[in-house]
Amino acid sequence: MYQHLYKRFLSARPDIQHFACHSHHYWPDVTREAMLEYWDDTAQMADDKWNYIFSKKMPQTQALVANALNIKSPERVVFAPNTHELLVRIHSSFAAHKKVKILTTDSEFYSFERQSQRWLQSDLVEIVRVPTAPFDTFEQRFAKAAHEQSFDWIFVSQVFFNSGFAIKNLKTFVDTLPTQPLITVDGYHGFFAIPTDLSELEHKVFYLSGSYKYAQGGEGACFAVVPDGNFEPIYTGWFAEFGDLHQRKEGHVGYAQNGQQFAGATMDMSPMYRLNASLQLFKDEGLSVEQIHEYVKQCQLMFLQKLQALNHPLLNLDNLMQHQFLPDKRSTKQFDKADGELDLNKVEVNELGLHGHFLTFKLEPKDVQSLAEFLSNQGIKTDYRGDRLRFGFAIYHNPLSYDLSCLE
Ligand SMILES: Cc1ncc(COP(=O)(O)O)c(C=O)c1O
């Protein structure tokens, strides 16, 4: 249904069934023009482009991100090439010699996981990790742990990268946590996939995400939504001072106070142009996150129905994490086989639980690897880590054309 927005990627990879969209999405065609626009702007304005970017392009992009998250203060959105840089900057906001006590989970993405391991080994932090499984009690167990001790920093994903399990309602979840620690939500698998309303959270949590996945602008345009607070991160770049230049005084390191105090230094802005183009496209098409989410759920259900019919010894519902996806819970009559298209207007009200845009199968690591390699050789691109094989879904899929016959 939306394939026409992705002509270039789809025609460049004609025989591929791309199920790795949760890792990196195809880019819509408009992002190619955005790359050229960046080049042309640079040619026309040279050094003056920075003024244009900071006064026009960045505020536009902040507004598009803010719109998707229902944030009232777009200037809270601060960009960086990756989320790692932002989370290190957040950590550096704590007093220099403080041993930071962190509450987190056993399922955070490597950017935080690896970095926090090193902080731990260097005696800079203490960490309590709550296991995400069993999922149905995770939110209660996490909140309980948060109240049992006094923490400085809570770091938790919105959708967990190794299962697809999603926090049902971020606001309700955050309300169950103590107010004193600094809270960071890794929203990389949430942003532009799961409908997310930060209107009541923008003042109190850091929300991290980026455009490599569901926002479809590719690598290099990550962001944090910065809450209220008098932050002066020690790991700081000169862009962090832009809002404070007028107050510059000898011996004083100034910081902007509106979120931009987490900015870094000179970076390639073409990723931001792509993100801008991609989000503007969805706005122009009238395609909301809610609609994208509905479409993707239908793709997931169609996929599971096809899979169920195969009776595969490994890829089956028993090995699927997150069983609310059992396809017999709803009909798929909205798939109109006559025109071969999925009509969103016929999609029924959601009966399913909230879930990320990928399905995760838990298998023996050796089976995961051999299955992923087999599928890849058959043109089915997935992605795997350890004992998890993940299939991602996107609006550039036509679920009626899923072909899993190589698994028969
Ligand atoms: C949950 C999550 N957070 C963050 C990232 C990316 O991190 P970074 O921007 O530091 O490379 C990913 C990428 O796969 C992810 O899955």
The ligand as an SDF file (V2000), in Angstrom:
LIG
                    3D

 16 16  0  0  0  0  0  0  0  0999 V2000
   16.8870    0.0910   22.1050 C   0  0  0  0  0  0  0  0  0  0  0  0
   17.9930    0.7370   21.3010 C   0  0  0  0  0  0  0  0  0  0  0  0
   18.5790    1.8500   21.7600 N   0  0  0  0  0  0  0  0  0  0  0  0
   19.5600    2.4590   21.0680 C   0  0  0  0  0  0  0  0  0  0  0  0
   19.9880    1.9600   19.8490 C   0  0  0  0  0  0  0  0  0  0  0  0
   21.0660    2.6670   19.0840 C   0  0  0  0  0  0  0  0  0  0  0  0
   22.0620    3.1640   19.9080 O   0  0  0  0  0  0  0  0  0  0  0  0
   23.1840    4.1790   19.3700 P   0  0  0  0  0  0  0  0  0  0  0  0
   22.4530    5.3590   18.7920 O   0  0  0  0  0  0  0  0  0  0  0  0
   23.9570    4.5380   20.5840 O   0  0  0  0  0  0  0  0  0  0  0  0
   23.9990    3.4560   18.3430 O   0  0  0  0  0  0  0  0  0  0  0  0
   19.4090    0.8070   19.3310 C   0  0  0  0  0  0  0  0  0  0  0  0
   19.8620    0.2810   18.0290 C   0  0  0  0  0  0  0  0  0  0  0  0
   19.6030   -0.7960   17.6010 O   0  0  0  0  0  0  0  0  0  0  0  0
   18.3860    0.1710   20.0790 C   0  0  0  0  0  0  0  0  0  0  0  0
   17.8200   -0.9600   19.6390 O   0  0  0  0  0  0  0  0  0  0  0  0
  1  2  1  0
  2  3  1  0
  2 15  2  0
  3  4  2  0
  4  5  1  0
  5  6  1  0
  5 12  2  0
  6  7  1  0
  7  8  1  0
  8  9  2  0
  8 10  1  0
  8 11  1  0
 12 13  1  0
 12 15  1  0
 13 14  2  0
 15 16  1  0
M  END
$$$$
